[in-house]
Amino acid sequence: MTVSPDAQAAPAARSSNWNLPNAITIVRILLAPVFFWMLLADNGADGVVRYLAAILFILAIATDGVDGHLARKNNQVTDLGKILDPIADKVLTGAALVGLSILAELPWWVTIIILVREVGITVFRFAVIKRRVIPASRGGKLKTLAQSIAISLALLPLWVPLGDWMFVVNAVFMSIAFVLTVITGLDYLYQDAKLNRAAKSGSSPA
């Protein structure tokens, strides 16, 4: 049997885990403890270090999507990258939320509910990925954007130059992010239940 050149080259086309997109993702993960330390330095005082911590978070969270875009563009999508990318997002947002709660700037119950949703859905997704692919929640991107904006506003001590009304603005954005986080989590579970029912009805005898 003659093997075509394309078939012979197929195994070699598999991308290595050692590539730029994965490196960017790993750097994002490694920045999380640095950001966390900077946020808690001087008990979160509204000084230069606090601003630097906020800027570091914004830069790290803003690169979300850059690694994925580069991976797809350069045909460097790997299983490792698929695992690390959501982990990087959760580590960064988790560090910010926990830090804000330690500083008593965010209620612990808000942090706990958001983290349970984020970690729980991520673990659940990996647990069922071999059996079925659950489509991303319809508001997933909006939820991520709302979280990023809300946390960034909470980290930046804008109340110093702009006044106490910024606390109200922060509370509004955090409330929106919280509601979207809960709703999209429930929607994700609903989509999985619907797929599960469809699979069972499809496999049942006629």
C-alpha atoms as an extended CHARMM CRD file, in Angstrom:
* protein
*
       206  EXT
         1         1  MET       CA              0.0000000000        0.0000000000        0.0000000000  PROA      1               0.0000000000
         2         2  THR       CA              1.3600000000        3.4000000000       -0.9850000000  PROA      2               0.0000000000
         3         3  VAL       CA              1.3090000000        6.0430000000        1.7240000000  PROA      3               0.0000000000
         4         4  SER       CA              0.8420000000        9.6020000000        0.5350000000  PROA      4               0.0000000000
         5         5  PRO       CA              3.4310000000       12.2380000000        1.5320000000  PROA      5               0.0000000000
         6         6  ASP       CA              0.7180000000       14.0970000000        3.4420000000  PROA      6               0.0000000000
         7         7  ALA       CA             -0.0920000000       11.0300000000        5.5240000000  PROA      7               0.0000000000
         8         8  GLN       CA              3.5930000000       10.4410000000        6.2210000000  PROA      8               0.0000000000
         9         9  ALA       CA              4.0030000000       14.0440000000        7.4010000000  PROA      9               0.0000000000
        10        10  ALA       CA              0.8740000000       14.0040000000        9.5840000000  PROA      10              0.0000000000
        11        11  PRO       CA              2.5620000000       12.8040000000       12.8050000000  PROA      11              0.0000000000
        12        12  ALA       CA              5.3100000000       15.3940000000       12.4290000000  PROA      12              0.0000000000
        13        13  ALA       CA              2.7010000000       18.1660000000       12.1170000000  PROA      13              0.0000000000
        14        14  ARG       CA              1.7420000000       17.8080000000       15.7570000000  PROA      14              0.0000000000
        15        15  SER       CA              2.7300000000       20.9960000000       17.5620000000  PROA      15              0.0000000000
        16        16  SER       CA              5.2130000000       20.8790000000       20.4160000000  PROA      16              0.0000000000
        17        17  ASN       CA              4.1670000000       22.0310000000       23.8750000000  PROA      17              0.0000000000
        18        18  TRP       CA              7.2290000000       24.2920000000       23.8570000000  PROA      18              0.0000000000
        19        19  ASN       CA              5.8750000000       27.2400000000       21.9130000000  PROA      19              0.0000000000
        20        20  LEU       CA              5.1860000000       30.9630000000       22.3380000000  PROA      20              0.0000000000
        21        21  PRO       CA              1.4380000000       30.7180000000       23.1000000000  PROA      21              0.0000000000
        22        22  ASN       CA              2.0270000000       28.2430000000       25.9360000000  PROA      22              0.0000000000
        23        23  ALA       CA              4.9160000000       30.3700000000       27.2130000000  PROA      23              0.0000000000
        24        24  ILE       CA              2.6160000000       33.4150000000       27.3980000000  PROA      24              0.0000000000
        25        25  THR       CA              0.0350000000       31.3870000000       29.3160000000  PROA      25              0.0000000000
        26        26  ILE       CA              2.6530000000       30.1190000000       31.7770000000  PROA      26              0.0000000000
        27        27  VAL       CA              3.9430000000       33.6660000000       32.3360000000  PROA      27              0.0000000000
        28        28  ARG       CA              0.3700000000       34.7720000000       33.1140000000  PROA      28              0.0000000000
        29        29  ILE       CA              0.1250000000       32.0420000000       35.7580000000  PROA      29              0.0000000000
        30        30  LEU       CA              3.4980000000       32.9650000000       37.2630000000  PROA      30              0.0000000000
        31        31  LEU       CA              2.4780000000       36.6220000000       37.4770000000  PROA      31              0.0000000000
        32        32  ALA       CA             -0.4200000000       35.7600000000       39.7930000000  PROA      32              0.0000000000
        33        33  PRO       CA              1.6290000000       35.3120000000       43.0090000000  PROA      33              0.0000000000
        34        34  VAL       CA              3.6430000000       38.4460000000       42.1910000000  PROA      34              0.0000000000
        35        35  PHE       CA              0.4330000000       40.4190000000       41.7530000000  PROA      35              0.0000000000
        36        36  PHE       CA             -1.0090000000       38.9090000000       44.9560000000  PROA      36              0.0000000000
        37        37  TRP       CA              2.0360000000       39.9590000000       46.9830000000  PROA      37              0.0000000000
        38        38  MET       CA              1.9510000000       43.4800000000       45.5500000000  PROA      38              0.0000000000
        39        39  LEU       CA             -1.7640000000       43.8280000000       46.3080000000  PROA      39              0.0000000000
        40        40  LEU       CA             -1.3050000000       42.8820000000       49.9600000000  PROA      40              0.0000000000
        41        41  ALA       CA              1.8830000000       44.9170000000       50.4250000000  PROA      41              0.0000000000
        42        42  ASP       CA              1.4150000000       47.7010000000       52.9680000000  PROA      42              0.0000000000
        43        43  ASN       CA             -2.0310000000       46.2200000000       53.7450000000  PROA      43              0.0000000000
        44        44  GLY       CA             -3.3500000000       47.3720000000       50.3850000000  PROA      44              0.0000000000
        45        45  ALA       CA             -2.5410000000       51.0200000000       51.0250000000  PROA      45              0.0000000000
        46        46  ASP       CA             -3.5930000000       53.3970000000       48.2420000000  PROA      46              0.0000000000
        47        47  GLY       CA             -0.0440000000       54.0460000000       47.1040000000  PROA      47              0.0000000000
        48        48  VAL       CA              2.2510000000       53.3320000000       44.1800000000  PROA      48              0.0000000000
        49        49  VAL       CA              2.4670000000       49.5900000000       44.8810000000  PROA      49              0.0000000000
        50        50  ARG       CA             -1.3330000000       49.3070000000       44.8210000000  PROA      50              0.0000000000
        51        51  TYR       CA             -1.4530000000       51.0190000000       41.4300000000  PROA      51              0.0000000000
        52        52  LEU       CA              1.3380000000       48.7700000000       40.1320000000  PROA      52              0.0000000000
        53        53  ALA       CA             -0.5460000000       45.6910000000       41.3390000000  PROA      53              0.0000000000
        54        54  ALA       CA             -3.6690000000       46.8550000000       39.5130000000  PROA      54              0.0000000000
        55        55  ILE       CA             -1.7350000000       47.5820000000       36.3230000000  PROA      55              0.0000000000
        56        56  LEU       CA             -0.0530000000       44.1690000000       36.4870000000  PROA      56              0.0000000000
        57        57  PHE       CA             -3.4460000000       42.4790000000       36.8220000000  PROA      57              0.0000000000
        58        58  ILE       CA             -4.8890000000       44.4630000000       33.9170000000  PROA      58              0.0000000000
        59        59  LEU       CA             -1.9430000000       43.5900000000       31.6660000000  PROA      59              0.0000000000
        60        60  ALA       CA             -2.0800000000       39.9090000000       32.6300000000  PROA      60              0.0000000000
        61        61  ILE       CA             -5.8280000000       39.6200000000       32.1460000000  PROA      61              0.0000000000
        62        62  ALA       CA             -5.7010000000       41.6400000000       28.9020000000  PROA      62              0.0000000000
        63        63  THR       CA             -3.4030000000       39.0500000000       27.3280000000  PROA      63              0.0000000000
        64        64  ASP       CA             -6.2070000000       36.4920000000       27.6650000000  PROA      64              0.0000000000
        65        65  GLY       CA             -6.9450000000       35.5690000000       24.0850000000  PROA      65              0.0000000000
        66        66  VAL       CA             -3.5220000000       36.5780000000       22.7830000000  PROA      66              0.0000000000
        67        67  ASP       CA             -2.0790000000       33.1460000000       23.4890000000  PROA      67              0.0000000000
        68        68  GLY       CA             -5.0890000000       31.4180000000       21.9320000000  PROA      68              0.0000000000
        69        69  HSD       CA             -4.9920000000       33.6730000000       18.8690000000  PROA      69              0.0000000000
        70        70  LEU       CA             -1.2840000000       32.9900000000       18.3160000000  PROA      70              0.0000000000
        71        71  ALA       CA             -1.8070000000       29.2520000000       18.7900000000  PROA      71              0.0000000000
        72        72  ARG       CA             -4.5350000000       29.1150000000       16.1450000000  PROA      72              0.0000000000
        73        73  LYS       CA             -2.7320000000       31.4550000000       13.7640000000  PROA      73              0.0000000000
        74        74  ASN       CA              0.5480000000       29.5030000000       13.8910000000  PROA      74              0.0000000000
        75        75  ASN       CA             -1.0680000000       26.0570000000       14.1370000000  PROA      75              0.0000000000
        76        76  GLN       CA              0.3480000000       25.5950000000       17.6470000000  PROA      76              0.0000000000
        77        77  VAL       CA             -2.7980000000       24.4860000000       19.4640000000  PROA      77              0.0000000000
        78        78  THR       CA             -1.8730000000       21.8430000000       22.0550000000  PROA      78              0.0000000000
        79        79  ASP       CA             -3.7150000000       19.8640000000       24.7150000000  PROA      79              0.0000000000
        80        80  LEU       CA             -1.4550000000       21.4890000000       27.3140000000  PROA      80              0.0000000000
        81        81  GLY       CA             -2.4650000000       24.9450000000       26.1140000000  PROA      81              0.0000000000
        82        82  LYS       CA             -6.1560000000       24.0400000000       26.2950000000  PROA      82              0.0000000000
        83        83  ILE       CA             -5.6650000000       23.0530000000       29.9420000000  PROA      83              0.0000000000
        84        84  LEU       CA             -3.3990000000       25.9240000000       30.9960000000  PROA      84              0.0000000000
        85        85  ASP       CA             -5.4050000000       28.7810000000       29.4450000000  PROA      85              0.0000000000
        86        86  PRO       CA             -8.5130000000       28.4970000000       31.6500000000  PROA      86              0.0000000000
        87        87  ILE       CA             -6.2790000000       27.7780000000       34.6490000000  PROA      87              0.0000000000
        88        88  ALA       CA             -4.4210000000       31.0640000000       34.0570000000  PROA      88              0.0000000000
        89        89  ASP       CA             -7.6920000000       33.0100000000       34.0210000000  PROA      89              0.0000000000
        90        90  LYS       CA             -8.9470000000       31.3630000000       37.2080000000  PROA      90              0.0000000000
        91        91  VAL       CA             -5.6370000000       31.8360000000       39.0580000000  PROA      91              0.0000000000
        92        92  LEU       CA             -5.5010000000       35.5450000000       38.2130000000  PROA      92              0.0000000000
        93        93  THR       CA             -9.1160000000       36.3260000000       39.0630000000  PROA      93              0.0000000000
        94        94  GLY       CA             -8.9570000000       34.0910000000       42.1310000000  PROA      94              0.0000000000
        95        95  ALA       CA             -5.8630000000       35.8540000000       43.4490000000  PROA      95              0.0000000000
        96        96  ALA       CA             -7.5340000000       39.2360000000       42.9540000000  PROA      96              0.0000000000
        97        97  LEU       CA            -10.7880000000       38.2480000000       44.6500000000  PROA      97              0.0000000000
        98        98  VAL       CA             -9.0810000000       36.5760000000       47.6150000000  PROA      98              0.0000000000
        99        99  GLY       CA             -6.7460000000       39.5500000000       48.0000000000  PROA      99              0.0000000000
       100       100  LEU       CA             -9.6340000000       42.0170000000       47.9930000000  PROA      100             0.0000000000
       101       101  SER       CA            -11.4580000000       39.9290000000       50.6060000000  PROA      101             0.0000000000
       102       102  ILE       CA             -8.3620000000       39.7320000000       52.8100000000  PROA      102             0.0000000000
       103       103  LEU       CA             -8.2140000000       43.5300000000       52.6420000000  PROA      103             0.0000000000
       104       104  ALA       CA            -11.9120000000       43.6310000000       53.6320000000  PROA      104             0.0000000000
       105       105  GLU       CA            -12.7720000000       45.4100000000       50.3770000000  PROA      105             0.0000000000
       106       106  LEU       CA            -14.9680000000       42.5830000000       49.0880000000  PROA      106             0.0000000000
       107       107  PRO       CA            -17.2710000000       40.3120000000       51.1300000000  PROA      107             0.0000000000
       108       108  TRP       CA            -15.9170000000       36.7860000000       51.5010000000  PROA      108             0.0000000000
       109       109  TRP       CA            -19.2310000000       35.2530000000       50.4350000000  PROA      109             0.0000000000
       110       110  VAL       CA            -18.9350000000       36.9570000000       47.0370000000  PROA      110             0.0000000000
       111       111  THR       CA            -15.4140000000       35.6150000000       46.5520000000  PROA      111             0.0000000000
       112       112  ILE       CA            -16.3700000000       32.1030000000       47.6670000000  PROA      112             0.0000000000
       113       113  ILE       CA            -19.4200000000       31.8400000000       45.4010000000  PROA      113             0.0000000000
       114       114  ILE       CA            -17.5070000000       33.1210000000       42.3630000000  PROA      114             0.0000000000
       115       115  LEU       CA            -14.5610000000       30.7900000000       43.0010000000  PROA      115             0.0000000000
       116       116  VAL       CA            -16.8140000000       27.7700000000       43.5640000000  PROA      116             0.0000000000
       117       117  ARG       CA            -18.5470000000       28.5140000000       40.2620000000  PROA      117             0.0000000000
       118       118  GLU       CA            -15.3240000000       29.0820000000       38.3100000000  PROA      118             0.0000000000
       119       119  VAL       CA            -13.3690000000       26.1280000000       39.6930000000  PROA      119             0.0000000000
       120       120  GLY       CA            -16.3950000000       23.8330000000       39.7250000000  PROA      120             0.0000000000
       121       121  ILE       CA            -17.3440000000       24.4570000000       36.1000000000  PROA      121             0.0000000000
       122       122  THR       CA            -13.7230000000       24.1260000000       34.9550000000  PROA      122             0.0000000000
       123       123  VAL       CA            -13.2770000000       20.7820000000       36.7420000000  PROA      123             0.0000000000
       124       124  PHE       CA            -16.6560000000       19.5830000000       35.4710000000  PROA      124             0.0000000000
       125       125  ARG       CA            -15.7430000000       20.5450000000       31.9030000000  PROA      125             0.0000000000
       126       126  PHE       CA            -12.5450000000       18.5130000000       32.0180000000  PROA      126             0.0000000000
       127       127  ALA       CA            -14.3970000000       15.5900000000       33.6280000000  PROA      127             0.0000000000
       128       128  VAL       CA            -16.9250000000       15.2280000000       30.7980000000  PROA      128             0.0000000000
       129       129  ILE       CA            -14.8110000000       16.3910000000       27.8530000000  PROA      129             0.0000000000
       130       130  LYS       CA            -14.0900000000       12.8260000000       26.6610000000  PROA      130             0.0000000000
       131       131  ARG       CA            -17.7850000000       11.9510000000       26.6010000000  PROA      131             0.0000000000
       132       132  ARG       CA            -19.2580000000       15.1390000000       25.1780000000  PROA      132             0.0000000000
       133       133  VAL       CA            -18.4100000000       18.7450000000       24.4160000000  PROA      133             0.0000000000
       134       134  ILE       CA            -20.5980000000       21.2530000000       26.2140000000  PROA      134             0.0000000000
       135       135  PRO       CA            -20.9300000000       24.5210000000       24.2890000000  PROA      135             0.0000000000
       136       136  ALA       CA            -19.6670000000       27.5880000000       26.0930000000  PROA      136             0.0000000000
       137       137  SER       CA            -22.2890000000       29.4540000000       28.0590000000  PROA      137             0.0000000000
       138       138  ARG       CA            -24.0350000000       32.0410000000       25.9250000000  PROA      138             0.0000000000
       139       139  GLY       CA            -23.0120000000       34.7940000000       28.2930000000  PROA      139             0.0000000000
       140       140  GLY       CA            -19.5550000000       33.4010000000       29.0390000000  PROA      140             0.0000000000
       141       141  LYS       CA            -17.6400000000       36.1020000000       27.2120000000  PROA      141             0.0000000000
       142       142  LEU       CA            -19.8050000000       38.8190000000       28.7270000000  PROA      142             0.0000000000
       143       143  LYS       CA            -19.2370000000       37.3050000000       32.1800000000  PROA      143             0.0000000000
       144       144  THR       CA            -15.4760000000       37.2810000000       31.6750000000  PROA      144             0.0000000000
       145       145  LEU       CA            -15.5090000000       40.8990000000       30.4860000000  PROA      145             0.0000000000
       146       146  ALA       CA            -17.6820000000       41.9760000000       33.4280000000  PROA      146             0.0000000000
       147       147  GLN       CA            -15.3790000000       40.2190000000       35.8980000000  PROA      147             0.0000000000
       148       148  SER       CA            -12.2940000000       41.8150000000       34.3710000000  PROA      148             0.0000000000
       149       149  ILE       CA            -13.7760000000       45.3190000000       34.5050000000  PROA      149             0.0000000000
       150       150  ALA       CA            -15.2030000000       44.9040000000       38.0140000000  PROA      150             0.0000000000
       151       151  ILE       CA            -11.9780000000       43.5290000000       39.4810000000  PROA      151             0.0000000000
       152       152  SER       CA             -9.8380000000       46.1290000000       37.7060000000  PROA      152             0.0000000000
       153       153  LEU       CA            -11.9920000000       48.9390000000       39.1020000000  PROA      153             0.0000000000
       154       154  ALA       CA            -11.8350000000       47.4150000000       42.5800000000  PROA      154             0.0000000000
       155       155  LEU       CA             -8.0510000000       47.1580000000       42.4060000000  PROA      155             0.0000000000
       156       156  LEU       CA             -7.4480000000       50.6990000000       41.1630000000  PROA      156             0.0000000000
       157       157  PRO       CA             -7.7990000000       53.1410000000       44.0850000000  PROA      157             0.0000000000
       158       158  LEU       CA             -9.6570000000       55.6400000000       41.9100000000  PROA      158             0.0000000000
       159       159  TRP       CA            -11.5810000000       56.8490000000       44.9600000000  PROA      159             0.0000000000
       160       160  VAL       CA             -8.4500000000       58.7630000000       45.9650000000  PROA      160             0.0000000000
       161       161  PRO       CA             -8.4510000000       61.1990000000       43.0120000000  PROA      161             0.0000000000
       162       162  LEU       CA            -12.1600000000       60.9410000000       42.0830000000  PROA      162             0.0000000000
       163       163  GLY       CA            -13.9560000000       60.7070000000       45.4130000000  PROA      163             0.0000000000
       164       164  ASP       CA            -16.0280000000       58.2170000000       47.3910000000  PROA      164             0.0000000000
       165       165  TRP       CA            -18.6610000000       57.9110000000       44.6510000000  PROA      165             0.0000000000
       166       166  MET       CA            -16.2790000000       55.4460000000       42.9830000000  PROA      166             0.0000000000
       167       167  PHE       CA            -17.1940000000       52.9510000000       45.7110000000  PROA      167             0.0000000000
       168       168  VAL       CA            -20.7430000000       52.9900000000       44.3330000000  PROA      168             0.0000000000
       169       169  VAL       CA            -19.4650000000       52.4810000000       40.7860000000  PROA      169             0.0000000000
       170       170  ASN       CA            -17.2990000000       49.5770000000       41.9400000000  PROA      170             0.0000000000
       171       171  ALA       CA            -20.2310000000       47.9830000000       43.7750000000  PROA      171             0.0000000000
       172       172  VAL       CA            -22.4650000000       48.2350000000       40.6900000000  PROA      172             0.0000000000
       173       173  PHE       CA            -19.9110000000       46.6110000000       38.3810000000  PROA      173             0.0000000000
       174       174  MET       CA            -19.0800000000       43.8890000000       40.9110000000  PROA      174             0.0000000000
       175       175  SER       CA            -22.7920000000       43.1420000000       41.3430000000  PROA      175             0.0000000000
       176       176  ILE       CA            -23.2170000000       42.8000000000       37.5800000000  PROA      176             0.0000000000
       177       177  ALA       CA            -20.1980000000       40.4860000000       37.3840000000  PROA      177             0.0000000000
       178       178  PHE       CA            -21.4980000000       38.4080000000       40.3010000000  PROA      178             0.0000000000
       179       179  VAL       CA            -24.9690000000       37.9630000000       38.7910000000  PROA      179             0.0000000000
       180       180  LEU       CA            -23.5460000000       37.0410000000       35.3700000000  PROA      180             0.0000000000
       181       181  THR       CA            -21.1570000000       34.5610000000       36.9970000000  PROA      181             0.0000000000
       182       182  VAL       CA            -23.9980000000       32.7500000000       38.7650000000  PROA      182             0.0000000000
       183       183  ILE       CA            -26.3740000000       32.8290000000       35.7780000000  PROA      183             0.0000000000
       184       184  THR       CA            -23.7970000000       31.5460000000       33.2840000000  PROA      184             0.0000000000
       185       185  GLY       CA            -22.7870000000       28.7930000000       35.6910000000  PROA      185             0.0000000000
       186       186  LEU       CA            -26.3890000000       27.6170000000       35.9840000000  PROA      186             0.0000000000
       187       187  ASP       CA            -26.8010000000       27.9090000000       32.2060000000  PROA      187             0.0000000000
       188       188  TYR       CA            -23.7340000000       25.7200000000       31.7000000000  PROA      188             0.0000000000
       189       189  LEU       CA            -25.2100000000       23.0050000000       33.9270000000  PROA      189             0.0000000000
       190       190  TYR       CA            -28.5370000000       23.3300000000       32.1080000000  PROA      190             0.0000000000
       191       191  GLN       CA            -26.8350000000       22.8610000000       28.7280000000  PROA      191             0.0000000000
       192       192  ASP       CA            -25.0690000000       19.7460000000       30.0310000000  PROA      192             0.0000000000
       193       193  ALA       CA            -28.3120000000       18.2890000000       31.3850000000  PROA      193             0.0000000000
       194       194  LYS       CA            -30.0010000000       18.9300000000       28.0350000000  PROA      194             0.0000000000
       195       195  LEU       CA            -27.1850000000       17.2080000000       26.1330000000  PROA      195             0.0000000000
       196       196  ASN       CA            -27.2840000000       14.3150000000       28.5770000000  PROA      196             0.0000000000
       197       197  ARG       CA            -31.0280000000       13.8470000000       28.0740000000  PROA      197             0.0000000000
       198       198  ALA       CA            -30.6120000000       14.0320000000       24.2940000000  PROA      198             0.0000000000
       199       199  ALA       CA            -27.8510000000       11.4110000000       24.3870000000  PROA      199             0.0000000000
       200       200  LYS       CA            -29.9600000000        9.0520000000       26.5100000000  PROA      200             0.0000000000
       201       201  SER       CA            -33.0320000000        9.4300000000       24.3030000000  PROA      201             0.0000000000
       202       202  GLY       CA            -30.9180000000        8.8950000000       21.2010000000  PROA      202             0.0000000000
       203       203  SER       CA            -29.3820000000        5.6870000000       22.5320000000  PROA      203             0.0000000000
       204       204  SER       CA            -32.6720000000        4.2260000000       23.8010000000  PROA      204             0.0000000000
       205       205  PRO       CA            -34.3310000000        1.5530000000       21.6390000000  PROA      205             0.0000000000
       206       206  ALA       CA            -37.0300000000        2.7680000000       19.2430000000  PROA      206             0.0000000000
